[in-house]
Amino acid sequence: MSYLIIFSLKTVENILTTFRIIVISNQKKLLGAILNLITALIWIYSTVLVIKDINKDLLNIIAFSLGCFFGSYIGSIIEEKIALGDSMITCITELNSKISLKLRELGYQVTTIDGFGYKDRKKILLIIIPRKKQYRVSKLIKLMDESATVVSENASYFKT
């Protein structure tokens, strides 16, 4: 029974830790601090359960380690589904591209910059979107111009 408790605690702790990192990177400091408090309490309790019988029951260590592995993996999947924050997509496309018009039609904010490639002129599109939509938008861009270069990165806003 202790194996299941240790495994479960470590799984929950690592899920929360993974989520905490994303929350903090999205400027949510208070929520990040609360999650850190909860994970610290879970860590202390689960560590005590393992250490008190460390020489008698090595399976506690394995349950602890597997909980770390499983929690980190599940936390990453959950974070990907929640997809907090915004992304900035940079698209480099041909000068006569209709991509910016289509994206604006769909309600996205697009900033267009003139660029110069090795041999010809290009358009550089800067598009800020919710992270949840980054794959959909990049797929749409590639459907309209398969030679377009599309790069996505996390967008952070500065408070003034």
N, C-alpha and C positions, 0 to 999 in steps of 0.2 A: 504493500500500500504506500509506503514511503517513497518508492520509486516513482509512482504515478504523481504523487504530490510534488516532488522535486521537479520532475519533467514538466508538469503543468505550470508551476511557478516560473520556471526559467523560460518556458515558451511565451507566457504572457509578458514577462519582463522584457524579453527581446523584441517582441512585437511593439510594445510601448516605446522602447528605446529607438527603434527604427522610425516610428511615427514621430517621436520627439525631435529627431534630427531634421525632419522635413518641416515640422511646425516652426522650429526656430529659424530655419533658412527662409521661411515666409514671413518673418518679422512678428511672429506671435510669441513674444517673450514670456508672458504670464502663463499661458497654456504650456509652454515648454518647461517652465519651472515646476508647475504642478505635476506634469508627467515625470519629471526627474525625481520629485519627492516620492511618488508612488513606486517608481522603479527601484529607488534606493531601499525602501521598506521591503519590497519583494526580494531584492538581492540579499539583504541582511538575513531575512528569515530562511530563504532557501540555502544560503551558505552555511548557516548554523546547522541546519538539518544534515548537511553533508559532512561537515567538519567534526561534529560530535561523535560520529562512529566511523571516522575515516579509516582506521586500521582494521575494523571488523567487517565492513561491508563496502567493497570497492564498486559494487553495482550502483551505489548512490552517485559516485563520480561519473559513471557512464550516463546515468539518467540526467544529471546536471548538464553534461556536455551535449547530449542529444537534444535537450530542451533548448540550449543555446542555438544549436544548428537549426532546429525546426522553427523556432521563434523568429530567427533572423530571416529565414526563407519566407515564411508566411507573412511577416511584417513587410517585406519587399513587395509581395504580391498585393497586399491590401493597399499599400501606399500607391502602387501603380494604378489601382482601380479608383482610389479617391482623387489622385492627381491634383493636389493643392497647388495654388499659385498660377503664374502666367509664364508663357514661353514667348520668346521672340524668334520668329522665323525670318531668316535672311534668305532671299531668293535672288539668284543672278540668272537673268534670262535675256533673250534676244530683244533688241530695241523695239520691235513692232509687236511685242507680246500683248495679249489681251488679258493676261492673268490679273493685273491690278483692277481692271474694270469688273471682272467677274467676282473677285473677292469683295470689292466695295458693294456690288449688287447684293451679295449675301450678308452684308452688314459688318464686315471686318474693316478695321482701320488700317489703311495701307499708306506708307510713305514711300515715294519713289525718288530715287537718286540716279542721275546719269553716271555711268561708269565706262571704263575703257579696258577692254580685254587685250590680249596679245595682238590680235589683228583687227578687231572690230569693236564697235560701241555696244554697250550692254545697258540694261536697266537693273538696278539693285532695288529690290522691294524689301521693306522692313515692315513686318506684320506682328503686332502684339496680340496674342490670343490666350484664352484659358488653356492650361496644359492638357486638359481633357480633349481638346480639339486639335492638338498638334498633328496627330497622325492623319486625321481626316483632311486637314488643310494641305499637308504635304502631299498626300495622295492625289488630291484635286489638282495641285500645281503640276505634278508629274503627268497626269492625264492630259493636261492642256499643253505641256511642253516637256517631253521626255528628256530633252537635253539640258533642262534647267538644273542649276545647282541649288540644293535646298539644305540649309543648316538650321538646327534648332538649338537654343540654349535657354537656360532659366533667366527670366526677366526679374530684376529687382528695382524697386522704386526708391528714390531718395526723398526723405522728408526734409523740407526746408524750413 
